[in-house]
């Protein structure tokens, strides 16, 4: 989905106080995110994301009722406009500073203390997109690399299913990174609720351990995260399994961009080579 397509859907939805052409584009990925006035509107890539959009709005209402600091929905149900799910949100005040790992840890402690909601929330299916991403990559990547990632996916799926957690399973954010925290005048709030799941709480903690090991998060920043949360997931014997699961998914995710972006191909090849070599010290770069 390109920006023009997303703006056409935004215009057809007619939910903003200004013409679609005047809305500010905040992000463009699986969703195009636009802002105008007091509202933010997310336009999904295709109709397959409608169920996820419904669930995200349900999660937002549930978090509001529980008093968890998180982005709030302006409308309780999504629209389907020209095959694109559209959700409408209250716009957050401007950030007063960048979010830090300790801000994320404090919010995760709140989320992890919640009981599961009364409605159905799926488990965190990290590996569910691997096949689609590799299919989108097509001939742009080495078929041997695609086969390697499929085998790795299957192995880690079985290993993850057999884990014994240290923490009691329950609600998780699912993509627990500081980029998904917004620090406004009233403090940190969670954003991007699409990956909320009911699963091992350790999923949310492994993300930051991987950020430390692969993406250059400074040790003191990671330490502030574990101190604020109260536990370091690296002490758990299952950490390497969830880490490997997430690395497999992250590597495959980059592959889908390889047909149109040479930098993505370079990053994909760096990642898959490090996995093949078993070298956990190779730096990965956000994409």
C-alpha positions in Angstrom: 0.0 0.0 0.0 1.4 3.4 -1.0 0.6 6.8 0.4 -1.7 7.7 -2.4 -3.8 4.6 -1.9 -4.0 5.2 1.8 -5.0 8.8 1.3 -7.8 7.7 -1.1 -9.2 5.4 1.6 -8.8 8.2 4.2 -10.8 10.6 2.0 -13.5 8.0 1.4 -13.8 7.4 5.2 -14.5 11.1 5.7 -13.6 11.0 9.4 -11.0 13.8 9.7 -11.8 17.5 10.3 -9.7 18.4 7.3 -9.4 17.1 3.7 -7.4 13.9 3.4 -4.7 15.7 1.4 -4.0 18.0 4.4 -3.6 15.2 6.9 -0.1 14.6 8.2 1.4 11.2 7.5 3.0 9.8 10.6 4.0 6.4 9.5 3.6 4.1 6.4 4.0 0.3 6.9 1.3 -2.3 7.3 -0.8 0.7 8.3 -0.7 4.2 7.1 -1.1 6.5 10.1 -2.4 10.0 9.6 -3.0 12.9 12.0 -5.2 16.0 11.9 -6.7 18.0 14.7 -7.4 15.9 17.8 -7.5 12.6 15.8 -5.2 9.9 14.4 -6.5 7.5 11.8 -4.9 4.2 10.9 -5.5 2.8 7.4 -4.7 -0.9 7.1 -3.0 -2.5 4.1 -5.9 -4.8 3.2 -9.1 -6.4 4.4 -7.2 -9.4 6.0 -6.2 -7.0 8.8 -9.9 -6.2 9.7 -10.0 -8.8 12.5 -6.7 -7.5 14.0 -8.2 -3.9 13.8 -11.3 -5.0 15.7 -9.2 -6.7 18.4 -6.9 -3.7 18.8 -9.9 -1.5 19.5 -11.2 -4.1 22.0 -7.8 -4.1 23.7 -7.8 -0.3 23.9 -11.2 -0.2 25.6 -10.1 -3.0 28.0 -6.9 -1.1 28.9 -9.0 2.1 29.4 -11.4 0.3 31.8 -8.4 -1.1 33.7 -6.8 2.4 34.0 -3.7 1.4 32.1 -1.9 4.4 30.4 -2.4 3.7 26.7 -3.6 5.3 23.5 -7.4 5.6 23.5 -9.8 4.8 20.7 -12.1 7.6 19.4 -14.5 5.1 17.8 -15.2 1.6 19.2 -15.4 -0.2 15.8 -13.3 -0.2 12.6 -14.6 0.9 9.2 -13.9 -1.1 6.1 -13.3 1.4 3.3 -12.3 0.2 -0.2 -10.9 -3.0 1.3 -8.9 -1.1 4.0 -9.6 -1.3 7.7 -9.8 2.2 9.2 -9.5 2.9 12.9 -9.9 6.2 14.7 -7.9 7.3 17.7 -7.5 10.2 20.1 -4.3 12.1 19.3 -1.8 12.1 22.0 -0.2 15.4 23.2 3.3 16.1 21.9 6.0 14.1 23.5 8.0 15.9 26.2 11.0 13.6 25.8 12.0 10.3 24.2 10.9 7.1 25.8 13.5 5.2 27.7 13.7 1.5 28.5 12.7 2.1 32.2 9.5 3.8 31.0 8.7 0.6 29.0 9.5 -1.6 32.0 7.1 0.3 34.3 4.3 0.0 31.8 5.0 -3.7 31.3 4.7 -4.3 35.0 1.2 -2.8 34.9 0.2 -4.9 31.9 1.7 -8.0 33.3 -0.3 -7.6 36.5 -3.6 -7.8 34.6 -5.8 -10.9 34.4 -6.7 -12.0 30.9 -9.6 -10.1 29.3 -13.1 -11.7 29.0 -12.9 -11.7 25.2 -10.7 -14.0 23.1 -7.1 -12.8 22.6 -4.8 -15.1 20.6 -1.3 -16.2 21.6 1.8 -14.3 20.3 2.3 -15.9 16.9 5.8 -14.6 16.1 6.5 -17.1 13.4 3.1 -16.9 11.7 4.3 -14.3 9.1 7.5 -16.1 8.1 6.0 -17.9 5.1 4.2 -14.8 3.8 7.4 -12.7 4.1 9.5 -15.2 2.4 6.9 -15.6 -0.4 7.0 -11.8 -0.9 10.8 -11.9 -1.0 10.6 -14.4 -3.9 13.6 -14.7 -6.1 15.3 -11.7 -4.5 16.8 -13.9 -1.9 18.8 -17.1 -2.1 16.3 -20.1 -2.1 18.7 -21.9 0.3 18.3 -19.0 2.8 14.5 -19.2 2.6 14.7 -23.0 3.1 17.0 -22.5 6.1 14.6 -20.0 7.7 11.6 -22.4 7.2 13.5 -25.2 8.9 14.6 -22.9 11.7 10.9 -21.6 12.1 9.7 -25.2 12.5 12.3 -26.1 15.0 11.8 -23.0 17.2 8.0 -23.4 17.0 8.3 -26.8 18.5 10.8 -25.7 21.1 8.8 -22.7 22.2 5.7 -24.8 22.6 7.6 -26.9 25.1 8.8 -24.1 27.3 8.2 -23.9 31.0 7.7 -20.2 31.9 9.2 -18.5 34.9 6.4 -15.9 35.0 2.6 -16.8 35.0 1.3 -16.4 31.4 -1.2 -13.7 30.6 -1.6 -10.4 28.7 1.5 -9.0 26.9 2.1 -6.1 24.6 3.8 -8.3 22.1 6.2 -5.8 20.6 7.7 -4.3 23.7 10.1 -1.6 22.6 10.6 2.0 23.7 9.4 3.1 20.3 5.9 1.9 21.3 5.9 4.2 24.4 4.9 7.9 24.1 6.0 10.1 26.9 3.6 13.1 27.1 2.9 15.7 29.8 1.1 13.1 32.0 3.8 10.5 31.7 4.5 7.4 29.5 1.6 5.6 27.7 1.6 2.5 25.5 0.9 2.8 21.8 0.5 0.4 18.9 -1.7 -2.3 20.5 -2.0 -4.5 17.5 0.3 -7.3 18.8 -1.4 -7.5 22.3 -1.6 -11.2 23.1 -2.2 -13.7 25.9 1.0 -15.7 26.1 4.3 -16.1 28.0 5.2 -12.8 29.7 8.8 -13.5 28.8 8.0 -12.6 25.2 7.9 -8.9 26.3 11.2 -9.2 28.1 13.2 -11.0 25.4 12.6 -8.1 23.0 14.9 -5.9 25.1 17.5 -8.6 25.7 17.7 -8.9 21.9 17.9 -5.1 21.6 21.0 -5.3 23.9 22.6 -8.2 22.1 21.8 -7.4 18.4 20.8 -3.8 18.0 23.3 -1.9 20.1 21.2 -1.0 23.2 23.7 0.2 25.8 24.3 -2.1 28.8 23.3 0.6 31.3 20.0 1.2 29.4 19.2 -2.5 29.5 20.1 -2.6 33.2 17.7 0.2 33.8 15.0 -1.9 32.1 15.6 -5.0 34.2 15.9 -2.9 37.5 12.6 -1.2 36.8 10.8 -4.4 35.8 12.4 -6.4 38.7 13.8 -9.4 36.8 16.3 -10.2 34.0 14.8 -12.7 31.5 18.3 -13.8 30.6 18.3 -15.7 33.9 15.6 -18.0 32.5 16.7 -21.2 30.8 14.1 -20.6 28.0 15.4 -17.2 27.0 17.5 -18.5 24.2 14.5 -20.3 22.6 12.3 -17.2 22.6 15.3 -15.1 21.4 15.9 -17.5 18.5 12.2 -17.4 17.7 12.2 -13.7 17.5 15.5 -13.6 15.5 14.0 -16.0 13.0 10.9 -13.8 12.5 12.9 -10.6 12.4 15.2 -12.0 9.7 12.3 -13.2 7.6 10.5 -9.9 8.0 13.3 -8.0 6.4 13.3 -10.3 3.4 10.0 -9.0 2.1 11.6 -5.7 1.3 14.5 -7.2 -0.6 12.8 -7.1 -4.1 12.6 -3.3 -4.0 15.3 -2.2 -1.6 19.0 -3.2 -2.0 19.7 -2.1 1.6 17.1 -4.6 2.8 18.8 -7.4 0.9 22.1 -6.5 2.5 20.6 -6.5 6.0 18.8 -9.7 5.3 22.0 -11.4 4.2 23.8 -10.1 7.2 21.2 -11.5 9.5 20.8 -14.9 8.0 24.6 -15.4 7.8 24.9 -14.6 11.5 22.2 -17.1 12.3 23.8 -19.8 10.1 27.2 -19.1 11.8 25.7 -19.1 15.3 27.4 -15.7 15.9 25.3 -13.8 18.4 27.7 -10.9 18.4 26.9 -9.7 14.8 25.2 -6.3 15.0 21.8 -6.0 13.3 20.4 -2.7 12.2 16.7 -1.6 12.5 14.9 -1.6 9.2 
